[in-house]
Amino acid sequence: MGVTDQPQIAAIVLAGGLSRRAGSMNKLLLPLANAALIVHAVEAALGSLATPVIVVTGHDALRLREALGTRDLIYTHNAGYLEGQASSIRCGLNALPQDIDGALICLGDMPRVQPQHLNTLVESFTPNAISVPTCAGRRGNPVLFPARLFPQLNKLTGDIGGRELIDNDSISVIEVEVNSDAIFYDVDHVKDLDVLTIHP
C-alpha cells in the first residue's frame, strides 16, 4: 500500500459488450434521466473513493467515448470483446497503474449503483479477500478484487466474469451488506428502462 497506508483502489467499468439482448441498439447508449445509460455507472465510480476510473470499450467504442465527454477517465479498448466479459476484465487489469492494491469490477449496465455502495466495498478492503456486496443475504455487483488475485482474473475466459473466483472455496470472500437492491439491477432489454427509477 501507499505511504498513507490507505489502499489504492481503482474502478474498472466494463462497457465493451454487444448488448445482444437489447436488440439492434447498444443498451449502454440508451437514454436514462437525460444521459446515456453508461454515464450513470461511470458517474458512480467517479464519485466514489476509487481512483483511477478505467472504462473498457469494445463495441461502439467511439460513440461511448462521445457519450462520456470530458470526464476524467482512462480508456482502454478491448479488440477481443466478442470473446466475452473475461476479455474485458483482462483489458481493464492491464490498464491499471502498478501501485494499485485492488480493483472494483463495475458493470456499465447497472445504473442504480451509487458512490456510497462502492465506498462501502472500498472500506471493507483486505488484501487477501474478495469483497462482494449483499442485500437480504443475496450477492450482487460490483465486486472488489485484491491485487493478489489479478493473475487469476487474467486467466479467466468466456462471459462469466469473476464468478469463478468468487465460487472458489479456496479464496476468501467478504460479504458486505449494502442494504440496496441496486446491486442486482442490470439493464438487459430496452423495456427494463421503462420501469427504472434511480434511487440509493
C-alpha positions in Angstrom: 0.0 0.0 0.0 1.0 3.6 -0.3 2.7 5.9 2.2 -0.5 6.7 4.0 -1.4 3.0 4.3 -4.7 3.8 2.5 -5.4 1.1 0.0 -5.2 2.3 -3.6 -8.4 1.0 -5.2 -9.2 1.5 -8.9 -12.6 1.1 -10.7 -12.9 -0.8 -13.9 -16.2 -0.1 -15.8 -16.9 -2.8 -18.3 -18.6 -1.2 -21.4 -17.4 -3.3 -24.3 -20.2 -5.8 -24.8 -22.5 -6.3 -27.7 -25.8 -5.9 -25.8 -27.3 -8.8 -27.8 -30.4 -9.0 -25.6 -31.2 -5.3 -26.2 -31.8 -5.8 -29.9 -30.1 -3.7 -32.5 -29.4 -0.8 -30.2 -26.4 -0.5 -27.9 -28.1 -0.5 -24.5 -25.3 1.5 -22.9 -26.2 4.4 -25.2 -29.9 4.3 -24.4 -31.2 7.5 -22.7 -32.0 7.4 -18.9 -32.6 10.6 -16.9 -31.1 12.9 -19.6 -27.9 10.9 -20.0 -26.8 7.7 -21.7 -27.1 4.6 -19.6 -23.3 4.2 -19.3 -23.0 7.6 -17.8 -24.7 6.5 -14.6 -22.3 3.7 -13.9 -19.3 5.9 -14.7 -20.5 8.8 -12.5 -20.9 6.4 -9.6 -17.3 5.3 -10.0 -16.0 8.8 -10.3 -18.0 9.9 -7.2 -16.5 7.1 -5.1 -13.2 6.6 -3.3 -11.9 4.6 -6.2 -9.2 6.1 -8.5 -8.4 6.0 -11.3 -11.6 5.0 -13.2 -10.9 2.9 -16.2 -13.5 2.4 -18.9 -13.1 -0.7 -21.1 -14.6 -0.2 -24.5 -15.3 -2.6 -27.4 -18.5 -2.5 -29.4 -19.4 1.1 -30.4 -16.2 2.5 -28.7 -16.3 5.9 -30.4 -19.9 6.6 -29.5 -19.4 5.5 -25.9 -16.5 7.9 -25.5 -18.5 10.7 -27.0 -21.4 10.0 -24.6 -18.9 10.2 -21.6 -17.5 13.5 -22.8 -14.6 15.1 -21.0 -14.8 13.1 -17.7 -11.5 12.2 -16.1 -11.3 8.6 -17.3 -8.7 6.2 -18.6 -9.9 4.4 -21.7 -8.7 1.1 -22.9 -10.1 -0.7 -25.9 -10.8 -4.4 -25.9 -10.4 -5.5 -29.5 -11.4 -9.1 -28.5 -14.7 -8.1 -26.9 -16.5 -10.8 -28.8 -14.7 -13.3 -26.5 -16.9 -12.3 -23.6 -16.7 -10.4 -20.3 -13.5 -12.1 -19.1 -11.6 -10.5 -22.0 -12.7 -7.0 -21.0 -11.7 -7.7 -17.4 -8.2 -8.7 -18.6 -8.1 -5.5 -20.7 -9.0 -3.4 -17.7 -6.5 -5.0 -15.4 -3.7 -4.4 -18.0 -4.5 -0.7 -17.9 -4.1 -0.4 -14.2 -1.2 1.6 -12.6 1.3 -0.6 -10.9 0.7 0.6 -7.4 -3.0 -0.5 -7.3 -4.0 -2.7 -4.3 -7.4 -3.7 -5.6 -10.0 -3.1 -8.3 -13.7 -2.7 -8.3 -15.2 -4.5 -11.4 -18.2 -2.5 -12.3 -20.8 -3.3 -15.0 -21.8 -0.5 -17.3 -25.4 -1.6 -17.4 -26.1 -1.1 -13.7 -27.4 2.5 -13.4 -28.7 2.3 -9.9 -25.4 1.6 -8.2 -24.4 4.7 -6.2 -21.0 6.0 -5.0 -21.8 5.0 -1.4 -22.3 1.4 -2.4 -18.8 1.4 -4.0 -17.3 3.2 -0.9 -18.7 0.5 1.4 -16.8 -2.1 -0.6 -13.6 0.0 -0.6 -13.8 0.5 3.1 -14.1 -3.3 3.6 -11.0 -4.0 1.6 -8.5 -6.5 2.7 -5.6 -7.7 0.6 -6.5 -11.4 1.0 -10.2 -11.5 0.1 -12.8 -10.6 -2.4 -15.4 -8.1 -1.2 -18.9 -8.9 -2.5 -22.0 -6.7 -1.9 -25.1 -8.3 -0.4 -28.6 -7.3 0.3 -31.0 -9.6 2.2 -28.5 -12.4 2.0 -28.2 -12.3 -1.8 -24.9 -11.4 -3.5 -24.7 -8.8 -6.3 -22.3 -6.5 -8.2 -19.9 -4.7 -8.4 -17.2 -6.8 -6.8 -13.8 -5.7 -5.3 -10.8 -7.9 -6.1 -7.5 -7.6 -4.4 -4.3 -7.3 -6.5 -3.1 -10.7 -5.4 -6.0 -12.3 -7.4 -5.3 -10.3 -10.6 -3.2 -13.1 -12.1 -6.2 -15.5 -11.6 -8.6 -13.0 -13.1 -6.3 -12.7 -16.1 -6.7 -16.4 -16.7 -10.5 -16.4 -16.9 -12.2 -17.0 -20.2 -15.7 -16.6 -21.6 -18.6 -14.5 -20.3 -18.8 -15.3 -16.6 -16.5 -12.6 -15.3 -15.1 -13.1 -11.8 -17.8 -15.5 -10.6 -15.4 -18.5 -10.9 -13.1 -17.0 -8.3 -16.0 -15.9 -6.0 -17.3 -19.5 -6.0 -13.8 -21.0 -5.4 -13.8 -22.4 -1.9 -10.1 -21.8 -1.5 -10.5 -18.0 -1.9 -11.8 -15.9 1.0 -14.9 -13.8 0.3 -16.2 -11.0 2.5 -19.9 -10.3 2.2 -20.6 -6.6 2.6 -24.1 -5.5 3.4 -25.2 -2.5 1.3 -28.9 -2.5 2.1 -29.9 -1.7 -1.5 -31.3 -3.9 -4.3 -29.4 -1.6 -6.8 -26.6 -4.3 -6.7 -29.0 -6.7 -8.6 -30.4 -4.4 -11.2 -28.9 -4.5 -14.6 -30.4 -3.5 -17.9 -30.7 -6.3 -20.4 -33.7 -5.1 -22.5 -35.0 -1.7 -23.6 -38.2 -2.3 -21.6 -36.1 -2.5 -18.4 -35.6 1.2 -18.6 -39.4 1.8 -18.7 -39.8 0.7 -15.1 -36.5 2.0 -13.8 -36.3 4.6 -11.0 -32.9 5.6 -9.9 -32.6 5.8 -6.1 -30.0 5.0 -3.5 
